[in-house]
Amino acid sequence: MMEQRVQESLKRIDISASEMQRELEKNHVRKIQGQSLKHGAKCCENQTFTAEQVQDCIKQGHEPLLKIQATVKRGL
């Protein structure tokens, strides 16, 4: 009986964590992802950049997305 309650509680916690993760992704991560992609496109459009500078620019613009994804994953 006690084990069943523990299992049910763990299942509810798992469901809640999954819902929170979906909400964070939908309401926050996607916005940052869009900004990252727009930044990358601007890097590619810069005709004065070398190929290496374009890659560095894209990488720099992608860092906030990687950080928020790691934070969400670590937090849940």
C-alpha positions as CSV (number, residue, x, y, z in Angstrom):
1,M,0.0,0.0,0.0
2,M,2.7,2.4,1.0
3,E,4.8,1.5,-2.0
4,Q,1.9,2.2,-4.3
5,R,1.5,5.7,-2.9
6,V,5.1,6.4,-3.3
7,Q,4.9,5.2,-6.9
8,E,1.9,7.4,-7.6
9,S,3.6,10.4,-6.0
10,L,6.7,9.8,-8.2
11,K,4.5,9.5,-11.3
12,R,2.8,12.9,-10.4
13,I,6.1,14.5,-9.9
14,D,7.4,13.2,-13.2
15,I,4.3,14.4,-15.0
16,S,4.5,17.9,-13.4
17,A,8.2,18.1,-14.3
18,S,7.4,17.2,-17.9
19,E,4.7,19.8,-18.1
20,M,7.0,22.5,-16.6
21,Q,9.7,21.6,-19.2
22,R,7.2,21.9,-22.1
23,E,6.0,25.3,-20.8
24,L,9.6,26.6,-20.4
25,E,10.5,25.4,-23.9
26,K,7.4,26.9,-25.5
27,N,7.4,30.2,-23.7
28,H,11.1,30.9,-23.3
29,V,13.5,28.6,-25.1
30,R,11.8,29.1,-28.5
31,K,12.2,32.8,-28.2
32,I,15.9,32.5,-27.5
33,Q,16.2,29.9,-30.2
34,G,14.7,32.3,-32.7
35,Q,17.0,35.1,-31.7
36,S,20.0,32.7,-32.1
37,L,18.9,31.7,-35.6
38,K,18.3,35.3,-36.6
39,H,21.8,36.2,-35.3
40,G,23.3,33.4,-37.2
41,A,21.6,34.6,-40.4
42,K,23.0,38.1,-39.9
43,C,26.5,36.6,-39.4
44,C,26.1,34.8,-42.8
45,E,25.0,38.0,-44.5
46,N,28.0,40.0,-43.4
47,Q,30.1,40.1,-46.5
48,T,33.1,41.5,-44.7
49,F,33.5,38.5,-42.5
50,T,35.9,35.7,-43.3
51,A,34.6,32.1,-43.0
52,E,36.2,31.8,-39.6
53,Q,34.6,35.1,-38.4
54,V,31.2,33.8,-39.6
55,Q,31.6,30.6,-37.6
56,D,32.7,32.5,-34.5
57,C,29.8,34.9,-34.9
58,I,27.3,32.0,-35.2
59,K,28.9,30.3,-32.2
60,Q,28.7,33.4,-30.1
61,G,25.0,33.9,-31.0
62,H,24.3,30.3,-30.1
63,E,25.8,30.4,-26.6
64,P,22.7,31.8,-24.8
65,L,20.5,29.0,-26.3
66,L,23.0,26.4,-25.1
67,K,23.1,27.9,-21.6
68,I,19.3,28.1,-21.2
69,Q,18.9,24.5,-22.6
70,A,21.5,23.3,-20.1
71,T,19.8,25.1,-17.2
72,V,16.4,23.7,-18.1
73,K,17.8,20.2,-18.4
74,R,19.7,20.5,-15.1
75,G,16.8,22.0,-13.3
76,L,14.3,19.3,-14.2
